[in-house]
Every structure is written in structure tokens, then in C-alpha cells.
Amino acid sequence: MRVLNFALNPELEELRSRAAKVAADGVEKFGRFTDSWMNGYSSEFSEIMASEGWIGMSWPKEHGGQERSAIERVIVGEEMISAGAPIAGMWFADRQMGPSLISHGTLEQQEKYLPGILSGKATWCIGMSEPDSGSDLASLKTFAENDGDQWVINGQKIWTSFGAQADYMYLICRTINEGPPHKGISEIIIPMGTPGIEIKPITDMTTNKHFCEVYFNDVEVPVENLVGIEGDAFRQTMRQLEHERGGIDRLVSNRPLYDIALQHADFTKANIRQEIAKLESGYRLGRLLVYQEALGQALPGFSAAIKVYCTEHEQRVSDFVFKVLGPEATLWNDDTKGLIYSPGYTIMGGTSNIMRNIIGERMLGLPREPKI
């Protein structure tokens, strides 16, 4: 009888150990971030990640990558985020921008932008969300007009993480107004020092300021900054979101809080032991779902299901931490700051309701409205 073996081979275990060591050193030097990897920004640590060869791990060698397995990238990411290491400076570009440029960019764009990503020296942000658009990408209003040599961009983006620190924005905007809403969407690279860009950091309820509002007032960039096909980038962006929604970061963003709670938990209480058992099982199930996606074994669009399961698991983790810490959870410190941040996990990257719609419509083929 064949038995499934979920253990990692010695090479992967060695990689996990090395990643855990680098993550621990990073936390000691740059601080631990219990309120999501998204708040941990350090340009120095990005360069450390690059020196380890952990940016572009699964990219093709012809583009500077190492063609290592997707599982290896998951292992490194899990160790970094679980420890609270400051990976935000390189994570967006490694996860989304690099693969998008490899798939849809021109040779000139690849040669110009990929080396900066791989070295950890270039920080990217994503210009996607807009006021009044929510999770509906097809309702974007920021417009780029082609005047022959330049794109002239006007509009506003919001919830742009690290817009104030980024060197480049990967802008999702409208270039054509005619036709169905999902048509006319384009992706354009914007150097953040371009005249006409105004950036306003947003202070959230946890006092973090990684979110920004970004305003475009007649911002001009060369026409060659278009990535892919003009007006037909909706599919490109959907693929980006699959990279974003099905990753290990959706499972372990508040793992540092869970580890803190385990240090305070009363293991003599049966209900506490039972909750720990449920959460430990949840981590293992979530990891298997992420591995399945990384290996290309998941159904098309399954990243939506992964995001729902994993981020709702993160909510259960937060509930457990609140219970264990008790009155201490009402005191203001880095730990409770992370607890306050936790409702964002099921919102960022598309709300759970939107994800369930995607599962129902695109995976299960359910009608948008019930037939009476």
C-alpha cells in the first residue's frame, strides 16, 4: 500500500533552517512585525534577501532567476513571514511585478527593470484600488491618454502600500472608454519621481502608514512604459491577483502573534488545548492548499478559495490570541497593534464575499442571480 509522505526532503529542510536563521537575524537587527508582513519595510533586508538568492527564486534563468521550485519559494516566504521579518520592500515585486514583466513585458522593459528587483534595490507598489471602486477592477476611472509619445495620466489611487517609498508603480488604469467595462484596462510602469504625482500617506487605526493615496495630475510617461496589450490587460491583472491571493502570506501573516500566544497559553485547560489543536490543523491544511497551488495542481481560479480559507484562519488565530492574552490584549503595544490589524486580512486583495462570488461563478458555474 502506498502512503502519502508530507515530509520535506533533506535539501528542503536545510533551506527551511537557513531561512529561519536569516529571518531571526533580520528580526533581531530590524525589528519584529506582528501586524502583517506588509508593515515590515527594510531596504537593507531586501538586499540581504537578494544576497541569499531568495528574490526571483522560481523565475527563468534567462531573466536572472534560478528556476528553483515554487515550493522552495513558499518555504522561504513562510519562514520570513512567520518570524515577522521585514520583507515588504521586495515582496510585491518578487511576487507580482517580476512575473508580469517576464510574461507580458518587452525585452527592453525586462532588461531595464528586472535587475533592480533581483538586487533588492528597487521597491515597487501596485496602483490598483480606487475610491468607490472597491474590489471591482472593471470600474477603474484613472485614465491614461496616448498623445503619441507620452501617456498623460490623471486620476487617483488609494490603499497603495508603500507608495511613499516605492521607486516604481505598476499602474492599472483605463486607456479606452468604449466597450464593456473590463475592456480598455491597461498596465503602465510609472517612475514615482515623475512630476505631477502627489502622495499622501494614510495613518490607519494601528498607526501604520504604509497605505497611501496617490494623485496623478497630467503625469507624463513614455508610451513604451505600457506592459502588454493596450486595453486588454484585464486578464494580465487577473493573473497577477492569482499570484497574490494564493500565497503563503495569506496563511501566516499573523503567525508571530500565535507564537506569542503559545508562550502565554495555559496548557492545563482542555479547551485551550483543543483550540490549539484546531489551529495547528488549520495551518497544516492551509499549507497543503498553498503547496497545491504552487505546484500547479489546483483548479483554475482556486487561489480565491485558498485566500478565503487562509485569511479566515488568520481571523481564528486572532480570536485565540485575544482569548489567551485576556486583559493584556487591551494594552497598547506591538502585540495588540497586530491584533487590531487582523480584520484587514479578509479585506485586502479582495474581500471574502468577492472571493466566494468568484468561486461560485467561475469555478462552480453558478448563475449570478437565482432563477425563480
PyMOL commands that set and color helices and strands:
alter all, ss='L'
color gray80, all
select helices_A, chain A and resi 10-30+37-39+43-51+61-63+70-83+88-104+107-118+137-139+223-225+234-245+249-252+255-264+270-294+303-330+334-346+352-363
alter helices_A, ss='H'
color red, helices_A
select strands_A, chain A and resi 124-127+143-146+150-157+168-174+185-191+197-201+212-222+226-227
alter strands_A, ss='S'
color yellow, strands_A
deselect
rebuild
show_as cartoon
